[in-house]
Amino acid sequence: MKLFNLSIFFILTLINSLQALEASDRLHINTKGGIYIHEFKQYNSNPEVFSNNQKLLTVEYRDRYFLIHAIPYESDLGRNKLEVEINNNIDHLSFNVKKKTFDTQNISVSSKYTKPGIDNQERINLERKSLQVAKNIWYDQDPDLKFIIPANGIITGRFGTKRFYNGTEGNFHNGLDVAAKKGSAIVSPSKGKIILTGNYYYNGKFILLDHGKGLKSIFIHLDEILVKKGQLVNKGDLIGKMGSTGKSTGPHLHWSLILSKTYVNPEYFLDNRIIDYFSLKVE
Ligand SMILES: [Zn+2]
């Protein structure tokens, strides 16, 4: 009996510690490529906030006002400073960038992607410019921050992974990879407006979706695009089919989330994590 009680106690303690770990893990979003959330307590309407002449995302949640700031992947760990202009007044914010461990992946791709050749350079440059123009668009619509995963399958790549292509270090992996069979459904993870589609050298067939106020999703390597530029979509709408077009090694969806022109970890927007942060952490 005594042993039985002890086991129950041990199990309960274990469950509690697992739950505690999960809650703190869910709040662990102020990492490289993560999010810094700041509450504006002295305002009674959603303030306009700029940093380096760029408008930032501010949201209203139950009569409270929050800044949702993208922490660049290249940021230093520890204390970071942010100068902002709030309703025309300069203010200085500071936040802590916490450590997160990133994996390493080795990938083999056709040499046409690692050494594209002079004849493809003009096309690559034009496509880069076109993407840049679209990424700079400001769509004055409040985003819905409760995202759903845009495809079902196996997660084969996470945000922040160091990647070596054919043995040479490339850019860090700036999104989430979900693999399933060719033709699998891709749905919109949140509402928004389609601002660009195309079939580009590296991206293959892709969709750029604007969720509003500087928050955008890009879905690449598609087999089929089922939406058109200018179209409004709701969360869960079918937008495309999974494929392996462009710089890809097999059928999967690569989903990147861009906030204030900065790549951020899309997983931080899943499972209600941003909304939970408002009520759990920021008081
Ligand atoms: Zn990817």
Residues whose N, C-alpha, C, O or C-beta is under 5 A from the ligand:
A	BS01	ZN	G157 D177 H254
